[in-house]
Amino acid sequence: MKLAEHEEYEVLHDMMNMSKSLSSTKSELALKESSPQLEELKWLLYGPMLYLIKHGYADDSLNDVIDERIKKPEHHFIAIHKS
């Protein structure tokens, strides 16, 4: 991984912690009867990539791709449906 090659261990640590936190949040949401708002859904699905964009490790154009993808309901696999 490029980050490891450049000894960006703090970034890798942050991303691992973020992934763990996002996983827990997704589990909690699965137990609730409500769906996350669009911005929260974006972070739940793409948090590590958004972190890389925010800190200059990925190009800002990736955010445009994410925005387009998140607008498509068929990609909202986290959406919770009431029974």
Buried (B, 14 or more C-beta within 10 A) or exposed (E): EEBEEEEBEEBEEBBEEBEEEBEEBEEEBEEEEEBBEEEEBBBBBBBBBBBBBEEEBBEEEBBEEBEEEBEEEEEBEBEBEEE
